[in-house]
Each structure stands twice: as structure tokens, then as C-alpha cells.
Amino acid sequence: MQVEMQIRLAIRDAVNRTSRKPFDWGGLVGYRQLEAIAQALHTTPGAQAETAYLHQLTSQVDRALERNRVLAQDVAAAQVQL
């Protein structure tokens, strides 16, 4: 339960910082932080009842990453040019 709380707090930190622009939900740093969280979630064991919530959370995080992947790539390319 404590691990779940820490993961939820990490996700909230990645997506809810208003100071991170140009994404309203966390900026490029938040996107990269969310990628790291997704990698950690993908390493959790599969067939245990204790990790069912984490697997549900994994699909939500993956969906958010996929939905914003093109935007993150565009912003990263713009940063390189600047």
C-alpha cells in the first residue's frame, strides 16, 4: 500500500506542476518523469492480487504517454534547435 501511495505521488508530481510548460500537465521534464515511472511499473510482478492496482495504473500511464508522445518529441526537437 505504501508503494502504491509513493507511485501515485510521483505521478501527481509529474503531471500537475503548473510551472512546467508548454504542456499544461507537466512539461517535457514531467513527460520524461512519467516515462521513468512507466518503466518501473512494467517491472512489477504480474499474477499477484497485491499488484492489480499497479497494473491498472500502468495502462493509464502508458495511455497518457502515447497520447502525448508526438508533442514531447516536437518540444525536445525545439529545445535542441534553441
C-alpha positions as CSV (number, residue, x, y, z in Angstrom):
1,M,0.0,0.0,0.0
2,Q,2.9,2.4,0.8
3,V,4.4,1.7,-2.6
4,E,1.2,2.5,-4.3
5,M,1.0,5.8,-2.5
6,Q,4.5,6.7,-3.5
7,I,3.8,5.9,-7.1
8,R,0.6,8.0,-7.0
9,L,2.6,10.9,-5.6
10,A,5.3,10.5,-8.2
11,I,2.7,10.6,-11.0
12,R,0.9,13.6,-9.4
13,D,4.3,15.4,-9.3
14,A,5.0,14.6,-12.9
15,V,1.7,15.8,-14.3
16,N,0.4,18.6,-12.0
17,R,3.1,21.1,-11.9
18,T,1.8,24.3,-13.5
19,S,5.3,25.8,-13.7
20,R,6.3,23.2,-16.3
21,K,5.4,24.5,-19.7
22,P,4.5,24.1,-22.6
23,F,2.4,21.1,-21.5
24,D,-0.3,22.0,-19.0
25,W,0.2,18.7,-17.3
26,G,3.9,18.7,-16.6
27,G,6.1,19.8,-19.5
28,L,8.9,17.8,-21.1
29,V,10.5,17.1,-17.7
30,G,7.2,15.8,-16.5
31,Y,6.8,13.6,-19.6
32,R,10.3,12.1,-19.0
33,Q,9.5,11.6,-15.4
34,L,6.3,9.8,-16.4
35,E,8.3,7.6,-18.8
36,A,10.5,6.6,-15.9
37,I,7.5,5.8,-13.8
38,A,6.1,3.6,-16.6
39,Q,9.3,1.7,-16.9
40,A,9.2,1.0,-13.1
41,L,5.6,-0.1,-13.3
42,H,6.3,-2.5,-16.1
43,T,8.7,-4.4,-13.9
44,T,6.1,-5.2,-11.2
45,P,5.2,-8.9,-11.0
46,G,2.1,-9.9,-12.9
47,A,-0.1,-12.5,-11.3
48,Q,-0.4,-11.2,-7.7
49,A,-3.6,-9.6,-6.3
50,E,-1.4,-7.0,-4.5
51,T,-0.2,-5.6,-7.8
52,A,-3.6,-5.5,-9.6
53,Y,-3.9,-1.8,-8.9
54,L,-0.4,-1.1,-10.2
55,H,-1.2,-3.0,-13.5
56,Q,-4.3,-0.9,-13.9
57,L,-2.3,2.2,-13.3
58,T,0.3,1.1,-15.8
59,S,-2.2,1.1,-18.6
60,Q,-3.3,4.6,-17.7
61,V,0.2,5.9,-17.6
62,D,1.0,4.2,-20.9
63,R,-2.1,5.8,-22.5
64,A,-1.0,9.3,-21.3
65,L,2.5,8.7,-22.7
66,E,1.2,7.5,-26.1
67,R,-1.3,10.4,-26.4
68,N,1.5,13.0,-25.8
69,R,4.5,11.3,-27.4
70,V,4.4,13.5,-30.6
71,L,4.1,16.7,-28.6
72,A,7.1,15.7,-26.4
73,Q,9.2,14.8,-29.5
74,D,8.3,18.2,-31.0
75,V,9.3,20.1,-27.8
76,A,12.5,18.1,-27.5
77,A,13.4,18.9,-31.1
78,A,12.7,22.6,-30.5
79,Q,14.9,22.6,-27.4
80,V,17.8,21.1,-29.4
81,Q,17.4,23.9,-32.1
82,L,17.3,26.6,-29.4
